[in-house]
Amino acid sequence: MPSSVILIHGAWLTSPSWRPFVEYLGNKGYACSAPPWPFDERPVHELQADPDPGLASLGVAEIVDHYDRLIRDHSDQPLLIGHSFGGLFVQMLLDRGLGAAGVAIHPAPAKGVLPNLGIIRANLRPLTKWRGWRKTLSMPVSEFRTLFANGLAPEVVESEFEEQVVPTPGRVFFQAALAPFHDLTKIRYDNPNRAPLLLMAGSEDRIIPTSIVAATYERHAASPCRTEFDEVEGRSHYTIREPGWEEVAERCIEFFERSVN
């Protein structure tokens, strides 16, 4: 069984958000890395104060190609774990024949999975930002508190926000929202050669509700490859860092162990 894991973060976060998972999986014998998106390589406080101008032009294709190159540099096929947009990217990478298996945690929808009213409402601010597709956007702490990390205790919300949340390219939100009109987030749901995939949802997620993840699972049913769906009770979108994240990490390990020889 492969022993290396690549973790892919989503929008608003960067690689340090995976630190609990990296340490947990490392103690289980996995060699973990959490490479950042392009232009997100610097410390969080620097990204917050002065985001790289190149971030504004970063889109789905550039990010997926970035991880494609990193995976191809591995001596073997690593296991992949992605959160939010990272979960979308994991599916796209598996579709390219990369990765020994993948877990998509609360994944953003790919082409073919239509967003419902809830996901549109949750992502309305980035999508209504004037010329937002050409800008680097920031999340207000109020949105982090009520939509993104609604599973956190109130007294730790601001510290988590200050330590983890960074500006993100508005382009990825527009590309996801306009997916019916282009192929940038296209996945071959009937791909007969894809590696095993676990799609995870959280019952309290206000950004990517369970219904969206379930719809993604139904589309992947067109493939004969192993595909599983798992909803974890009480988890918000910030599931990889809120209390109880160990259960999410353990479910990833359990899936890998029963899916990959």
ABEGO torsion letter per residue (X at the ends): XBABBBBBBBBGBBAAAAAAAAAAAAAAGBBBBBBBBBGAABBAAAAAABBBAAAAABBAAAAAAAAAAAAAABABBBBBBBBEAAAAAAAAAAAAGBEABBBBBGBBBBBGBBBBAAAAAAAAAAAABBGAAABBBBBBAAAAAAAAAAABBAAAAAAAAAAABBBBBAAAAAAAAAAAABAAABBBAABAABBBBBBBBBAABAABBAAAAAAAAAAAAABABBBBBBBBBGBBAAAAABBGAAAAAAAAAAAAAAABX
